[in-house]
Amino acid sequence: MIQVPRDDRSLIGEWWWTVDRWALGAVLAIMAFGVLLTLAASPPAAERMHMDSFAFAKRQFVFLPIALTVMLAISLASPRHIRRLALLVFCGSLVLLALTFVIGAEVKGARRWIAVPGLSGIQPSEFVKPSLAVISAWLLAQARSERSAPGYLLSTMLVATVLALLLLQPDLGMSIVVASVWAAQLFVVGLPMWVAGFGVIGGAGSLVGAYFVFNHVRSRFDRFLDPSSGDNYQVNTALEAFMNGSLFGRGPGEGTVKAELPDAHTDFIMAVCGEEFGLVCCLLILCLFAFVTLRTLSRASKETSLFITLAATGLGVQFGLQAAINMASTIQLIPAKGMTLPFISYGGSSALAMAICVGMLLSLTREHAGLREAV
């Protein structure tokens, strides 16, 4: 085992003794589960596409080491560098998000992907989320510290622009995540109750409007409220898989749901986990996500820098909320929503974007991050 002396003042030595090693360990455990579940869930999907059985698994084994490297490299950065990186990522991803309407590939009536030779594609909205959370945190912190700074207005304009582009794709689920992260930051920074009430009413009104404007949203809500009103094959099959798995599962490779669900290696990968490894394994994964999220919020609340508190809060909420939406839709607690499970579902865009998110999170929650911010 490599030992790092406490008096080591090198970049790596300082990082090791200041980074949240518990959160890092939990994220590495989540990645390990991702490797295991990709091996279990992806072969039938690859075979249906007449590919090598382990084609998706091999790609994921390329994505995850790259994601891990990116995450660790970003976690070494200072808060000032995190802001600059966020601005660079946001500008690039916002341009790509707009380009989806021009050169994006249409899948199931939505334009969310840009085709890249040799890859399945890039989903720009995945990269907008973490970068927007950091930029919004900076603008809100500036507005709080400098009363004349138009941070609230600029933050609102950026979020509104992103939400408009996401709804035009359309991608209601991603819009909800972006709006929820921003709402959490506004709550932390402190807003009058009438503003919060207006936001709640506006959010509820937006959901009602989406129900009447978007056919796929109306269909999913109708099927959620009345399962007999439409096709619930994927959700019903996933629920059956959890029942078949019981507490300890049927055993690795013994599950059948992965051959029946077209999205078993992506949106419904927890159904494969439940059938082959059981409820105990599912609860362990749930606890890992909850631990990282709650620990991030706890450390963020102790920071002296408002920017770091807001940015870490936004990134932590994003990480936990995305996992919660994936798991909840799999067991029909909420209407079905195609959203990946961070570091576990197959996908290069998701893995890399989440690596950026967690890398920023680990950097901002390092001990004495507030002192590094002032330097």
C-alpha positions as CSV (number, residue, x, y, z in Angstrom):
1,M,0.0,0.0,0.0
2,I,1.3,3.5,-0.9
3,Q,1.9,5.7,2.1
4,V,1.7,9.5,1.7
5,P,3.5,11.4,4.5
6,R,1.4,14.1,6.1
7,D,4.1,16.7,5.6
8,D,4.2,16.0,1.9
9,R,3.6,19.4,0.2
10,S,3.6,18.2,-3.3
11,L,0.4,18.5,-5.4
12,I,-0.5,14.8,-5.0
13,G,0.4,14.8,-1.3
14,E,-1.7,17.9,-0.5
15,W,-4.6,16.4,-2.6
16,W,-4.5,13.1,-0.7
17,W,-4.7,14.7,2.7
18,T,-7.4,17.3,1.8
19,V,-9.7,15.3,-0.5
20,D,-12.8,13.6,0.9
21,R,-11.4,10.0,0.7
22,W,-14.7,8.5,2.0
23,A,-16.7,10.1,-0.9
24,L,-14.0,9.1,-3.3
25,G,-14.1,5.5,-2.1
26,A,-17.9,5.4,-2.5
27,V,-17.6,6.7,-6.0
28,L,-15.0,4.1,-6.9
29,A,-17.3,1.4,-5.4
30,I,-20.1,2.7,-7.6
31,M,-17.8,2.4,-10.7
32,A,-16.9,-1.1,-9.7
33,F,-20.7,-2.0,-9.6
34,G,-20.9,-0.4,-13.0
35,V,-18.3,-2.7,-14.4
36,L,-20.0,-5.8,-12.9
37,L,-23.5,-4.8,-14.1
38,T,-22.4,-3.8,-17.6
39,L,-20.9,-7.3,-18.0
40,A,-24.2,-8.8,-16.8
41,A,-26.6,-6.6,-18.7
42,S,-25.1,-5.6,-22.0
43,P,-24.5,-8.9,-24.0
44,P,-28.1,-9.5,-25.0
45,A,-28.4,-5.9,-26.2
46,A,-25.3,-6.3,-28.3
47,E,-26.5,-9.6,-29.8
48,R,-29.8,-8.1,-30.8
49,M,-27.8,-5.5,-32.8
50,H,-25.7,-8.3,-34.4
51,M,-22.6,-7.2,-32.6
52,D,-20.0,-9.0,-30.5
53,S,-21.6,-10.1,-27.2
54,F,-19.2,-7.9,-25.2
55,A,-19.1,-4.9,-27.5
56,F,-20.9,-2.6,-25.1
57,A,-18.8,-3.9,-22.2
58,K,-15.6,-3.3,-24.0
59,R,-16.6,0.2,-24.9
60,Q,-17.6,0.9,-21.2
61,F,-14.2,-0.5,-20.1
62,V,-12.7,2.3,-22.3
63,F,-15.1,5.0,-21.0
64,L,-14.7,4.3,-17.3
65,P,-10.9,4.6,-17.1
66,I,-11.0,7.8,-19.1
67,A,-13.8,9.1,-16.8
68,L,-11.8,8.1,-13.7
69,T,-8.7,9.9,-15.0
70,V,-10.7,13.1,-15.8
71,M,-12.4,13.0,-12.4
72,L,-9.1,12.7,-10.5
73,A,-7.4,15.3,-12.6
74,I,-10.2,17.8,-12.0
75,S,-10.2,17.0,-8.3
76,L,-6.6,18.4,-8.1
77,A,-7.7,21.8,-9.4
78,S,-8.3,24.9,-7.2
79,P,-11.8,26.6,-7.0
80,R,-10.5,29.3,-9.4
81,H,-9.6,26.7,-12.0
82,I,-12.9,25.0,-11.4
83,R,-14.7,28.2,-12.4
84,R,-12.6,28.6,-15.5
85,L,-13.2,24.9,-16.5
86,A,-16.9,25.3,-15.9
87,L,-17.1,28.3,-18.2
88,L,-15.2,26.5,-20.9
89,V,-17.3,23.4,-20.7
90,F,-20.6,25.4,-20.5
91,C,-19.8,27.5,-23.6
92,G,-18.8,24.4,-25.6
93,S,-21.8,22.3,-24.5
94,L,-24.2,25.1,-25.0
95,V,-23.1,25.5,-28.7
96,L,-23.4,21.8,-29.2
97,L,-26.8,21.8,-27.5
98,A,-28.0,24.4,-30.0
99,L,-26.4,22.4,-32.9
100,T,-28.6,19.3,-32.0
101,F,-31.4,21.1,-33.8
102,V,-29.3,21.3,-36.9
103,I,-27.1,18.2,-37.1
104,G,-28.5,16.2,-34.2
105,A,-29.8,12.6,-34.7
106,E,-33.5,12.2,-34.1
107,V,-34.3,9.3,-31.8
108,K,-37.9,8.6,-30.8
109,G,-39.0,12.0,-31.8
110,A,-36.3,13.9,-29.9
111,R,-33.0,15.5,-31.0
112,R,-30.6,15.1,-28.1
113,W,-27.6,13.5,-29.7
114,I,-24.8,14.5,-32.1
115,A,-23.3,11.6,-34.0
116,V,-19.6,11.1,-33.7
117,P,-17.7,8.6,-35.9
118,G,-16.7,5.5,-33.9
119,L,-18.9,6.4,-30.9
120,S,-22.6,6.1,-30.2
121,G,-22.8,9.9,-30.0
122,I,-22.5,12.9,-27.7
123,Q,-25.4,14.2,-25.6
124,P,-24.5,17.9,-24.9
125,S,-27.1,18.3,-22.2
126,E,-25.1,15.9,-20.0
127,F,-22.2,18.4,-20.0
128,V,-24.4,21.5,-19.5
129,K,-25.6,20.3,-16.1
130,P,-22.5,20.4,-14.0
131,S,-21.0,23.4,-15.7
132,L,-24.2,25.5,-15.3
133,A,-24.3,24.5,-11.6
134,V,-20.8,26.0,-11.0
135,I,-21.4,29.1,-13.1
136,S,-24.8,29.8,-11.5
137,A,-23.1,29.4,-8.0
138,W,-20.5,32.0,-8.9
139,L,-23.1,34.5,-10.2
140,L,-25.3,34.0,-7.2
141,A,-22.3,34.4,-4.8
142,Q,-21.2,37.5,-6.6
143,A,-24.7,39.0,-6.4
144,R,-24.8,38.3,-2.6
145,S,-21.4,39.8,-1.9
146,E,-21.7,42.7,-4.3
147,R,-25.2,44.2,-4.1
148,S,-24.7,45.9,-7.4
149,A,-23.7,42.8,-9.3
150,P,-26.5,41.5,-11.6
151,G,-25.8,37.9,-10.6
152,Y,-29.4,37.0,-10.0
153,L,-30.5,38.3,-13.4
154,L,-27.6,36.7,-15.3
155,S,-28.1,33.3,-13.5
156,T,-31.8,33.4,-14.4
157,M,-31.1,34.2,-18.0
158,L,-28.6,31.3,-18.4
159,V,-30.9,28.8,-16.7
160,A,-33.9,30.0,-18.8
161,T,-31.8,29.7,-22.0
162,V,-30.8,26.1,-21.1
163,L,-34.3,25.1,-20.1
164,A,-35.7,26.5,-23.4
165,L,-33.2,24.5,-25.5
166,L,-33.9,21.4,-23.5
167,L,-37.7,21.7,-23.8
168,L,-37.4,22.2,-27.5
169,Q,-35.5,18.9,-27.9
170,P,-37.7,17.9,-26.0
171,D,-36.2,16.6,-22.8
172,L,-38.4,17.2,-19.8
173,G,-36.4,15.0,-17.4
174,M,-33.2,16.9,-17.9
175,S,-35.1,20.2,-17.6
176,I,-36.4,19.1,-14.2
177,V,-32.9,18.2,-13.0
178,V,-31.5,21.6,-14.2
179,A,-34.4,23.5,-12.6
180,S,-34.1,21.5,-9.3
181,V,-30.4,22.1,-9.0
182,W,-30.9,25.9,-9.5
183,A,-33.8,25.9,-7.0
184,A,-31.6,24.2,-4.4
185,Q,-28.9,26.9,-4.9
186,L,-31.5,29.7,-4.7
187,F,-32.7,28.1,-1.4
188,V,-29.2,28.0,0.0
189,V,-28.4,31.6,-1.0
190,G,-31.5,32.8,0.7
191,L,-34.6,34.2,-1.1
192,P,-37.8,35.9,0.1
193,M,-40.6,33.5,0.7
194,W,-42.8,35.1,-1.9
195,V,-40.1,34.4,-4.5
196,A,-39.9,30.8,-3.5
197,G,-43.7,30.5,-3.6
198,F,-43.7,32.0,-7.1
199,G,-41.1,29.5,-8.1
200,V,-43.2,26.5,-6.8
201,I,-46.3,27.8,-8.6
202,G,-44.3,28.3,-11.8
203,G,-42.8,24.9,-11.6
204,A,-46.2,23.2,-11.1
205,G,-47.6,25.3,-13.9
206,S,-44.8,24.2,-16.2
207,L,-45.4,20.5,-15.5
208,V,-49.1,21.0,-16.3
209,G,-48.2,22.8,-19.5
210,A,-45.8,20.0,-20.5
211,Y,-48.6,17.5,-20.0
212,F,-50.8,19.2,-22.5
213,V,-48.0,20.3,-25.0
214,F,-45.9,17.1,-25.2
215,N,-47.7,13.9,-26.3
216,H,-44.9,11.7,-24.8
217,V,-45.2,13.4,-21.4
218,R,-49.0,13.0,-21.4
219,S,-48.7,9.4,-22.4
220,R,-46.2,8.6,-19.6
221,F,-48.2,10.4,-16.9
222,D,-51.4,8.6,-18.1
223,R,-49.7,5.2,-17.9
224,F,-48.3,6.0,-14.5
225,L,-51.6,7.1,-13.1
226,D,-53.6,4.4,-14.9
227,P,-51.3,1.4,-15.8
228,S,-54.1,-0.1,-17.9
229,S,-54.3,2.9,-20.2
230,G,-51.2,2.0,-22.3
231,D,-48.1,-0.1,-22.8
232,N,-46.1,-0.5,-19.5
233,Y,-44.1,-3.5,-20.8
234,Q,-40.7,-2.2,-19.6
235,V,-41.7,-1.1,-16.2
236,N,-43.8,-4.2,-15.6
237,T,-40.9,-6.4,-16.7
238,A,-38.5,-4.6,-14.4
239,L,-40.9,-5.0,-11.5
240,E,-41.1,-8.7,-12.2
241,A,-37.3,-8.9,-12.3
242,F,-37.1,-7.5,-8.8
243,M,-39.6,-10.0,-7.6
244,N,-37.8,-12.9,-9.2
245,G,-34.5,-11.7,-7.6
246,S,-35.9,-11.5,-4.1
247,L,-33.3,-10.7,-1.4
248,F,-30.1,-12.3,-2.8
249,G,-30.8,-12.7,-6.5
250,R,-30.8,-15.7,-8.9
251,G,-27.0,-15.5,-9.3
252,P,-24.7,-13.8,-11.8
253,G,-25.7,-14.6,-15.4
254,E,-28.9,-16.3,-14.4
255,G,-31.3,-13.5,-15.0
256,T,-33.7,-13.3,-18.0
257,V,-34.8,-9.7,-17.9
258,K,-31.7,-8.4,-19.8
259,A,-32.9,-10.4,-22.8
260,E,-36.4,-9.0,-22.6
261,L,-35.7,-5.3,-21.9
262,P,-34.3,-3.3,-24.8
263,D,-32.8,-0.7,-22.3
264,A,-31.6,-3.2,-19.8
265,H,-28.0,-2.0,-20.1
266,T,-28.9,1.7,-19.8
267,D,-32.1,3.1,-18.2
268,F,-33.2,-0.2,-16.6
269,I,-29.9,-1.6,-15.4
270,M,-31.1,-1.7,-11.8
271,A,-33.7,-4.3,-12.9
272,V,-30.8,-6.6,-13.9
273,C,-29.1,-5.9,-10.6
274,G,-32.3,-6.8,-8.7
275,E,-32.8,-10.0,-10.6
276,E,-29.3,-11.4,-10.5
277,F,-27.9,-9.9,-7.3
278,G,-31.0,-9.2,-5.3
279,L,-32.5,-6.5,-3.1
280,V,-29.5,-6.4,-0.8
281,C,-27.2,-5.4,-3.7
282,C,-29.7,-2.8,-4.9
283,L,-29.9,-1.2,-1.4
284,L,-26.1,-1.2,-1.2
285,I,-25.9,0.8,-4.4
286,L,-28.7,3.1,-3.2
287,C,-26.7,3.7,0.1
288,L,-23.6,4.6,-1.9
289,F,-25.3,7.2,-3.9
290,A,-27.1,8.6,-0.8
291,F,-23.8,8.6,1.1
292,V,-21.9,10.7,-1.5
293,T,-24.8,13.1,-1.9
294,L,-25.4,13.7,1.9
295,R,-21.7,13.9,2.6
296,T,-21.2,16.5,-0.1
297,L,-24.1,18.6,1.3
298,S,-22.7,18.2,4.8
299,R,-19.2,19.4,3.8
300,A,-20.6,22.2,1.6
301,S,-22.6,23.6,4.6
302,K,-19.3,24.0,6.6
303,E,-17.5,26.0,3.9
304,T,-16.8,29.7,4.5
305,S,-16.9,30.5,0.8
306,L,-20.4,31.1,-0.5
307,F,-19.4,30.2,-4.0
308,I,-18.0,26.8,-2.9
309,T,-21.1,26.1,-0.7
310,L,-23.5,26.9,-3.6
311,A,-21.4,25.0,-6.3
312,A,-20.9,21.9,-4.1
313,T,-24.6,21.9,-3.2
314,G,-25.6,22.1,-6.9
315,L,-23.3,19.4,-7.9
316,G,-24.3,17.1,-5.0
317,V,-28.0,17.6,-5.7
318,Q,-27.4,16.9,-9.4
319,F,-25.6,13.6,-8.6
320,G,-28.1,12.4,-6.2
321,L,-31.2,13.5,-8.1
322,Q,-30.1,11.8,-11.3
323,A,-29.6,8.5,-9.5
324,A,-33.0,8.9,-7.6
325,I,-34.9,9.6,-10.9
326,N,-33.4,6.5,-12.5
327,M,-34.1,4.2,-9.6
328,A,-37.6,5.6,-8.9
329,S,-38.7,5.3,-12.5
330,T,-37.5,1.7,-12.6
331,I,-39.8,0.7,-9.8
332,Q,-42.7,2.9,-11.0
333,L,-42.5,5.4,-8.1
334,I,-42.5,8.2,-10.8
335,P,-43.5,8.2,-14.5
336,A,-41.0,6.4,-16.7
337,K,-38.0,8.7,-17.6
338,G,-35.0,7.7,-19.7
339,M,-32.1,8.8,-17.5
340,T,-28.9,7.0,-16.9
341,L,-27.6,5.8,-13.5
342,P,-24.3,7.6,-12.9
343,F,-21.2,5.5,-13.6
344,I,-23.4,2.3,-13.8
345,S,-25.5,2.7,-16.9
346,Y,-23.8,2.2,-20.3
347,G,-22.9,5.5,-22.0
348,G,-19.7,7.5,-22.8
349,S,-21.4,10.9,-22.5
350,S,-22.9,10.1,-19.2
351,A,-19.7,8.7,-17.8
352,L,-17.5,11.6,-18.9
353,A,-20.0,14.3,-17.8
354,M,-20.5,12.7,-14.4
355,A,-16.7,12.5,-14.1
356,I,-16.6,16.2,-14.6
357,C,-19.4,16.7,-12.0
358,V,-17.8,14.5,-9.4
359,G,-14.3,15.8,-10.1
360,M,-15.5,19.4,-9.4
361,L,-17.4,18.2,-6.4
362,L,-14.3,16.5,-4.9
363,S,-12.2,19.6,-5.6
364,L,-14.6,22.0,-4.0
365,T,-15.1,19.9,-0.9
366,R,-11.5,19.4,-0.1
367,E,-10.5,20.6,3.3
368,H,-9.5,24.3,3.5
369,A,-11.0,24.8,0.1
370,G,-12.1,28.3,1.3
371,L,-8.5,29.2,2.0
372,R,-7.5,28.0,-1.5
373,E,-10.2,30.1,-2.9
374,A,-8.8,33.2,-1.3
375,V,-5.3,32.7,-2.7
